Amino acid sequence: QKQTAKLTNLDASIYKDGAVDATFYAKVANSYDDNQRVVLSGDVTAVKLMQQGKMQFKTTELTGYPKTREIESNKQVVVQSPQAEFVSQGLKANFNNGQYEFFNIRGKYEPKS
């Protein structure tokens, strides 16, 4: 059987090229299959650091796949970035290539001129 773990008050960072690329906070984190899949719950905040600022995701539950650097949620997600602030009914994101999928979004978008 592969290892599982439960952590409380998780505050973690992932790195790319020796620098912090994203941070994660959750009241509870459960990891499965030797950390192949990590389910964060309770006041979840994920932050992706970018050249033009940061993109922040707040939700009640988020599943992360550390090896593929992907996250997803089927819960409501509040998204804040330098250009936009909106609510999405779910999320799929790939931190490798910067692809983000949002569902039934509501909010405001202000492109920089």
Secondary structure, DSSP 4 states (H G I P E B T S, - for coil): ----EEEEEEEEEEEETTEEEEEEEEEEEEEETTTTEEEEEEEEEEEEEETTEEEEEEEEEEEEETTTTEEEEEEEEEEE-SSEEEEEEEEEEETTTTEEEE-S-EEEE----
